[in-house]
Amino acid sequence: MYVPDSAWVQTRVQVRFGSRVRQLRLAAEMTQEDLAHRCGLFRTYMSRIETGAANPTLTMIHALASSLRVPVSSLFDDDSSPEAPKRKAAKTATPSPPTPRMARKARG
């Protein structure tokens, strides 16, 4: 059975979401005006999203992600990095320095 969250929890989710939108917008070097224009919104509504005062629809969440050029899931990441996660680079094997025993064997 679904039990609705308290108003405080719902507001907290909106604030975290808005903070993430702002973080990604700044990483993309966009103003609120730029992002609002790309999403077809007024700048004042964009401000309300970023401060957690607005509760955007799924359609708007998709528009935000598309305009920011990130996956929708990254809008919900609680990560402090502004960019979407990147693939880890493959580790290259670095030879370890020879031990004294190995050095003696090499000399012969």
C-alpha positions as CSV (number, residue, x, y, z in Angstrom):
1,M,0.0,0.0,0.0
2,Y,1.4,3.4,-1.0
3,V,1.7,5.9,1.9
4,P,2.2,9.4,0.6
5,D,5.2,11.2,1.9
6,S,4.9,14.2,4.1
7,A,4.9,17.7,2.5
8,W,8.4,18.2,4.0
9,V,9.8,15.1,2.1
10,Q,8.1,16.1,-1.1
11,T,9.5,19.6,-0.9
12,R,12.9,18.2,-0.1
13,V,12.9,16.1,-3.3
14,Q,11.9,19.1,-5.4
15,V,14.7,21.2,-3.8
16,R,17.3,18.4,-4.6
17,F,16.0,18.1,-8.1
18,G,16.2,21.8,-8.7
19,S,19.7,22.0,-7.3
20,R,20.8,19.3,-9.7
21,V,19.2,21.1,-12.6
22,R,21.0,24.3,-11.6
23,Q,24.3,22.4,-11.3
24,L,24.0,20.9,-14.7
25,R,22.9,24.2,-16.2
26,L,26.0,26.0,-14.8
27,A,28.2,23.1,-16.0
28,A,26.7,23.6,-19.5
29,E,27.5,27.4,-19.2
30,M,23.9,28.4,-19.7
31,T,21.9,31.1,-18.0
32,Q,18.4,30.5,-16.7
33,E,17.2,32.4,-19.7
34,D,19.0,30.2,-22.1
35,L,17.7,27.0,-20.6
36,A,14.2,28.3,-20.2
37,H,14.2,29.3,-23.9
38,R,15.4,25.9,-25.0
39,C,12.6,24.3,-22.9
40,G,9.9,26.7,-24.0
41,L,9.5,28.2,-20.5
42,F,9.6,31.5,-18.8
43,R,12.8,32.3,-16.9
44,T,10.7,32.8,-13.8
45,Y,9.4,29.2,-14.0
46,M,12.9,28.0,-14.5
47,S,13.9,29.8,-11.3
48,R,11.0,28.2,-9.5
49,I,12.2,24.7,-10.6
50,E,15.8,25.4,-9.5
51,T,14.7,26.6,-6.1
52,G,12.3,23.7,-5.6
53,A,9.2,25.9,-5.6
54,A,7.8,24.2,-8.8
55,N,7.1,20.5,-9.4
56,P,7.8,19.9,-13.1
57,T,5.9,17.3,-15.1
58,L,7.5,14.3,-16.7
59,T,7.3,16.1,-20.1
60,M,9.1,19.0,-18.6
61,I,11.8,16.8,-17.0
62,H,12.4,15.2,-20.4
63,A,12.7,18.7,-22.0
64,L,15.2,19.7,-19.3
65,A,17.3,16.7,-19.9
66,S,17.2,17.1,-23.7
67,S,18.1,20.8,-23.4
68,L,21.0,20.1,-21.0
69,R,22.1,17.2,-23.3
70,V,22.1,14.7,-20.4
71,P,20.1,11.5,-19.8
72,V,17.0,11.9,-17.7
73,S,18.5,9.8,-14.9
74,S,21.3,12.3,-14.4
75,L,18.7,14.9,-13.3
76,F,18.1,12.6,-10.3
77,D,21.7,11.7,-9.5
78,D,22.8,12.8,-6.1
79,D,26.3,13.1,-7.3
80,S,28.2,16.3,-6.7
81,S,29.9,16.1,-10.1
82,P,28.0,18.1,-12.8
83,E,28.7,15.8,-15.6
84,A,27.1,12.5,-16.4
85,P,29.3,9.5,-15.2
86,K,32.1,8.7,-17.6
87,R,33.5,5.3,-18.4
88,K,36.6,4.4,-16.4
89,A,39.7,4.3,-18.4
90,A,41.3,0.9,-18.7
91,K,44.2,0.4,-16.4
92,T,47.6,0.0,-18.1
93,A,50.0,-2.4,-16.6
94,T,53.1,-0.6,-15.3
95,P,56.1,-2.8,-14.7
96,S,57.1,-2.9,-11.1
97,P,60.8,-2.2,-10.3
98,P,63.0,-5.3,-10.1
99,T,63.7,-6.8,-6.8
100,P,67.3,-7.3,-5.8
101,R,66.9,-11.1,-6.4
102,M,65.5,-10.4,-10.0
103,A,68.4,-8.0,-10.7
104,R,71.0,-10.7,-9.7
105,K,69.2,-13.3,-11.9
106,A,69.2,-10.9,-14.9
107,R,73.0,-10.2,-14.5
108,G,73.5,-13.8,-14.4
